[in-house]
Amino acid sequence: MVGAGIRDGRPRADKGSLNPSVGLHNSADGREASFWSSRWLHLASLALLFIGFATAYNVRVPLYEVPDEEAHIGYVDHILRTGRLPAITDTYEAAGAPLYHASGAGVLKLLGLSPPLIALPRNPQFPGLVPGQMNQYLHTPAEDHLPFRGPLLSIHVLRVISTLFGVGTVLFVYLIARLLFPDRPLLAWSAGANTALLPQFALVGGSVMNDTAVAFFAAAAIYFSFRFMKEASARWLLAAAGSLSLGFLTEGSMIVVAPVCASAVFFFSPLSWRRRATAVALLAAAPVVIAGWFYLDQLLTYGEVFAADAMRTCPGCSQSPLGPGLPLGDPHYRGHFQSLLDRSYWFAGGLLNVFVVDAMYQFLDILAGTAVGGLVLIAVRKNLSSLQRQGLLLLGALLLLALLEVLFVSVRISYQPQGRYLFVAQPAIALLFAIGFAALFQRDPQRDHVAALLLPVILLGLNVGILTLTLPTVY
């Protein structure tokens, strides 16, 4: 009964609940499945997959051998030692919002652990002065001695905090897909797995970086906005506003998420236009009230919200963290920009100098093109519900805005085509891959197809290869 899940152009609500008393009808074969056991099993398996690989990268990757990890640790260290936010002369990451770092400092304080910053000597043969020298710092076997103690233990605890934010992101990606396609649990699991098994996301989730934290709040804001778009309950609006606010208090890249949430509420929620405008006003006001103080302080202190010039001229920094922006006419935008953005989305270890074989990136690009072909078929067939069309449209807009933000930053602030900056749009990327593959083999968008598992299987093998073949040759 394909049409049984549709009412008034929208899939019948499953109430988004984890209540064990609720049943989920499987439209593919007519069997009744336990709502409680199926959804919790999906969530648990996705969480375990991500935790397993993020922990592997946590243990396998040496200290500071991912972008900006030393600066992020310095941010946490300063808060823990002084109880105050650092200046850019203390650590260049002070240009970023403090929630992730304050959370890390709070956890270390609560556990009674040491300040985490460790002074490591820089590798004089970096970068690339000697073949095979990929590490920026010199490391000793003592870094791997178990059990971890002192600052070393603190660093690994901070890495675990990143892992927990990553788990939350994975789960929200699953819930977004399940909300839009309630009768397609395999599709939702595949979207979650496309995130949990993404090597770069697992690497970042095993490092001291705020990217998984902002990805978590972005995915949460999208999910709650979609719930409000479907049900118009005040609790979902408040949750969306809170997620947006905490996201802005984590990283300014939430600016690409806010318009998508506002569009979901204003254009697609089942409210009068006046109430929609009021709801959007709340979405806009909450981040200003909760996170606006930080950006105002940056503006008053450095003369700009992002403090890019202060980072470039940082007199107390050991190195300049930012290069210049490059105009669109620069030759870098004819090949290099797309190539680095693409490869560093899938996997770019070290300081963007550790890659897998080029053939793998080319293969993944072919898969991306194939998924786009499936999305074209979905658009042509026009057999989605109104909620599904609206959700996919908004997710497509989210991805486009994230790409435009990377381009804007590279032109106006600093040339930075890094794939991790697309993690704020991970719900869009993960779901569009899964649904695009399935559409090539299944005409009915309300039914599952095993083709949605194609990318998770490939990413699983890619992670194993990176951990057993690529990284051992580097570190």
Order of alpha helices (4+ residues) and beta strands (2+ residues): beta-beta-beta-beta-alpha-alpha-alpha-alpha-alpha-alpha-alpha-alpha-alpha-alpha-alpha-alpha-alpha-alpha-alpha-alpha
